[in-house]
Amino acid sequence: MAEEEGKHHHHLFHHKEEEEKVMTGEDYEKEKKHHKHKEHLGEMGAVAAGAFALYEKHEAKKDPEHAHKHKIEEEVAAAVAVGSGGYAFHEKHEKKEAKEEAEEAMGKKHHHLFK
């Protein structure tokens, strides 16, 4: 037991203490561009996976011998499309959050309880 007192316990998620830094206009533009790019990648992934799901649905009807395989691939592609859409939505939220942080740092935005 005495040996374990000095040991560092490892956890699944490590959260580093982030220092409060003032966001400049240039930092905001970089972060905005970064999140916008990732949002577009998520949107493209959703469109591509959705198109593949539709293709597999068509193949299931066209090829009844392998219909089960096509149906499974259709469902997987549909799940990927939903996940990718969720990622795009997440990045849109991150972009909005970065904008609000930048406005607060520049003193343009004030929190109001009643709008």
Short mmCIF file of the C-alpha atoms (twelve columns), coordinates in Angstrom:
data_MODEL
# 
_entry.id   MODEL 
# 
loop_
_atom_site.group_PDB 
_atom_site.id 
_atom_site.type_symbol 
_atom_site.label_atom_id 
_atom_site.label_alt_id 
_atom_site.label_comp_id 
_atom_site.label_asym_id 
_atom_site.label_seq_id 
_atom_site.Cartn_x 
_atom_site.Cartn_y 
_atom_site.Cartn_z 
_atom_site.pdbx_PDB_model_num 
ATOM 1   C CA . MET A 1   0.000   0.000   0.000   1 
ATOM 2   C CA . ALA A 2   2.833   2.396   0.739   1 
ATOM 3   C CA . GLU A 3   4.100   1.939   -2.811  1 
ATOM 4   C CA . GLU A 4   0.777   2.983   -4.331  1 
ATOM 5   C CA . GLU A 5   0.639   6.352   -2.545  1 
ATOM 6   C CA . GLY A 6   3.224   7.921   -4.849  1 
ATOM 7   C CA . LYS A 7   1.780   6.478   -8.061  1 
ATOM 8   C CA . HIS A 8   -0.146  8.634   -10.475 1 
ATOM 9   C CA . HIS A 9   -3.546  7.283   -11.380 1 
ATOM 10  C CA . HIS A 10  -4.323  7.260   -15.061 1 
ATOM 11  C CA . HIS A 11  -7.782  8.084   -16.268 1 
ATOM 12  C CA . LEU A 12  -9.400  7.517   -19.601 1 
ATOM 13  C CA . PHE A 13  -9.804  11.218  -20.337 1 
ATOM 14  C CA . HIS A 14  -7.157  13.761  -19.473 1 
ATOM 15  C CA . HIS A 15  -8.266  17.341  -19.314 1 
ATOM 16  C CA . LYS A 16  -5.468  19.853  -19.332 1 
ATOM 17  C CA . GLU A 17  -6.026  23.110  -17.596 1 
ATOM 18  C CA . GLU A 18  -6.404  25.655  -20.335 1 
ATOM 19  C CA . GLU A 19  -5.131  29.131  -19.761 1 
ATOM 20  C CA . GLU A 20  -7.550  31.929  -20.516 1 
ATOM 21  C CA . LYS A 21  -6.097  33.646  -23.542 1 
ATOM 22  C CA . VAL A 22  -7.554  36.628  -25.288 1 
ATOM 23  C CA . MET A 23  -8.749  35.749  -28.767 1 
ATOM 24  C CA . THR A 24  -7.651  38.191  -31.427 1 
ATOM 25  C CA . GLY A 25  -9.426  38.830  -34.697 1 
ATOM 26  C CA . GLU A 26  -6.823  36.736  -36.512 1 
ATOM 27  C CA . ASP A 27  -7.290  33.810  -34.091 1 
ATOM 28  C CA . TYR A 28  -11.037 33.986  -34.576 1 
ATOM 29  C CA . GLU A 29  -10.739 33.968  -38.363 1 
ATOM 30  C CA . LYS A 30  -8.437  30.921  -38.242 1 
ATOM 31  C CA . GLU A 31  -10.772 29.037  -35.919 1 
ATOM 32  C CA . LYS A 32  -13.833 30.034  -37.934 1 
ATOM 33  C CA . LYS A 33  -12.207 28.815  -41.154 1 
ATOM 34  C CA . HIS A 34  -11.112 25.582  -39.443 1 
ATOM 35  C CA . HIS A 35  -14.604 24.734  -38.172 1 
ATOM 36  C CA . LYS A 36  -16.236 25.763  -41.447 1 
ATOM 37  C CA . HIS A 37  -13.913 23.427  -43.347 1 
ATOM 38  C CA . LYS A 38  -14.698 20.531  -41.009 1 
ATOM 39  C CA . GLU A 39  -18.421 21.308  -41.231 1 
ATOM 40  C CA . HIS A 40  -18.241 21.083  -45.023 1 
ATOM 41  C CA . LEU A 41  -16.369 17.778  -44.794 1 
ATOM 42  C CA . GLY A 42  -19.137 16.433  -42.575 1 
ATOM 43  C CA . GLU A 43  -21.770 17.611  -45.037 1 
ATOM 44  C CA . MET A 44  -19.947 15.990  -47.957 1 
ATOM 45  C CA . GLY A 45  -19.613 12.754  -45.996 1 
ATOM 46  C CA . ALA A 46  -23.339 12.765  -45.264 1 
ATOM 47  C CA . VAL A 47  -24.199 13.320  -48.930 1 
ATOM 48  C CA . ALA A 48  -21.778 10.639  -50.129 1 
ATOM 49  C CA . ALA A 49  -22.952 8.056   -47.600 1 
ATOM 50  C CA . GLY A 50  -26.596 8.873   -48.343 1 
ATOM 51  C CA . ALA A 51  -25.996 8.439   -52.062 1 
ATOM 52  C CA . PHE A 52  -24.280 5.104   -51.443 1 
ATOM 53  C CA . ALA A 53  -27.209 3.972   -49.281 1 
ATOM 54  C CA . LEU A 54  -29.616 4.776   -52.115 1 
ATOM 55  C CA . TYR A 55  -27.385 2.916   -54.573 1 
ATOM 56  C CA . GLU A 56  -27.329 -0.165  -52.334 1 
ATOM 57  C CA . LYS A 57  -31.116 -0.006  -51.969 1 
ATOM 58  C CA . HIS A 58  -31.369 -0.037  -55.771 1 
ATOM 59  C CA . GLU A 59  -28.880 -2.932  -55.991 1 
ATOM 60  C CA . ALA A 60  -30.905 -4.961  -53.468 1 
ATOM 61  C CA . LYS A 61  -33.927 -4.741  -55.768 1 
ATOM 62  C CA . LYS A 62  -31.890 -5.345  -58.915 1 
ATOM 63  C CA . ASP A 63  -29.894 -8.315  -57.555 1 
ATOM 64  C CA . PRO A 64  -32.250 -10.507 -55.483 1 
ATOM 65  C CA . GLU A 65  -29.604 -13.229 -55.127 1 
ATOM 66  C CA . HIS A 66  -27.414 -10.902 -53.016 1 
ATOM 67  C CA . ALA A 67  -30.223 -8.737  -51.640 1 
ATOM 68  C CA . HIS A 68  -29.356 -9.434  -47.996 1 
ATOM 69  C CA . LYS A 69  -25.762 -8.207  -48.473 1 
ATOM 70  C CA . HIS A 70  -26.963 -5.059  -50.228 1 
ATOM 71  C CA . LYS A 71  -29.553 -4.396  -47.523 1 
ATOM 72  C CA . ILE A 72  -26.882 -4.593  -44.805 1 
ATOM 73  C CA . GLU A 73  -24.579 -2.267  -46.746 1 
ATOM 74  C CA . GLU A 74  -27.484 0.136   -47.234 1 
ATOM 75  C CA . GLU A 75  -28.156 0.237   -43.494 1 
ATOM 76  C CA . VAL A 76  -24.489 0.770   -42.657 1 
ATOM 77  C CA . ALA A 77  -24.251 3.590   -45.203 1 
ATOM 78  C CA . ALA A 78  -27.394 5.182   -43.783 1 
ATOM 79  C CA . ALA A 79  -25.905 5.064   -40.271 1 
ATOM 80  C CA . VAL A 80  -22.687 6.654   -41.556 1 
ATOM 81  C CA . ALA A 81  -24.742 9.389   -43.241 1 
ATOM 82  C CA . VAL A 82  -26.523 10.163  -39.970 1 
ATOM 83  C CA . GLY A 83  -23.232 10.212  -38.050 1 
ATOM 84  C CA . SER A 84  -21.601 12.452  -40.607 1 
ATOM 85  C CA . GLY A 85  -24.564 14.823  -40.488 1 
ATOM 86  C CA . GLY A 86  -24.244 14.926  -36.722 1 
ATOM 87  C CA . TYR A 87  -20.566 15.771  -37.034 1 
ATOM 88  C CA . ALA A 88  -21.395 18.617  -39.432 1 
ATOM 89  C CA . PHE A 89  -23.960 19.922  -36.937 1 
ATOM 90  C CA . HIS A 90  -21.380 19.680  -34.136 1 
ATOM 91  C CA . GLU A 91  -18.843 21.684  -36.136 1 
ATOM 92  C CA . LYS A 92  -21.462 24.325  -36.940 1 
ATOM 93  C CA . HIS A 93  -22.065 24.650  -33.197 1 
ATOM 94  C CA . GLU A 94  -18.306 24.917  -32.539 1 
ATOM 95  C CA . LYS A 95  -18.029 27.683  -35.155 1 
ATOM 96  C CA . LYS A 96  -20.865 29.584  -33.473 1 
ATOM 97  C CA . GLU A 97  -19.246 29.108  -30.066 1 
ATOM 98  C CA . ALA A 98  -15.924 30.475  -31.371 1 
ATOM 99  C CA . LYS A 99  -17.735 33.536  -32.704 1 
ATOM 100 C CA . GLU A 100 -19.376 34.173  -29.333 1 
ATOM 101 C CA . GLU A 101 -16.038 33.776  -27.530 1 
ATOM 102 C CA . ALA A 102 -14.393 36.226  -29.909 1 
ATOM 103 C CA . GLU A 103 -17.180 38.756  -29.424 1 
ATOM 104 C CA . GLU A 104 -16.893 38.443  -25.651 1 
ATOM 105 C CA . ALA A 105 -13.124 38.858  -25.800 1 
ATOM 106 C CA . MET A 106 -13.468 41.978  -27.925 1 
ATOM 107 C CA . GLY A 107 -16.132 43.389  -25.641 1 
ATOM 108 C CA . LYS A 108 -18.872 43.456  -28.252 1 
ATOM 109 C CA . LYS A 109 -21.273 41.055  -26.607 1 
ATOM 110 C CA . HIS A 110 -22.926 41.270  -23.234 1 
ATOM 111 C CA . HIS A 111 -24.886 38.511  -21.610 1 
ATOM 112 C CA . HIS A 112 -28.519 39.390  -21.052 1 
ATOM 113 C CA . LEU A 113 -30.923 37.316  -19.044 1 
ATOM 114 C CA . PHE A 114 -33.934 38.584  -20.938 1 
ATOM 115 C CA . LYS A 115 -33.837 39.086  -24.686 1 
# 
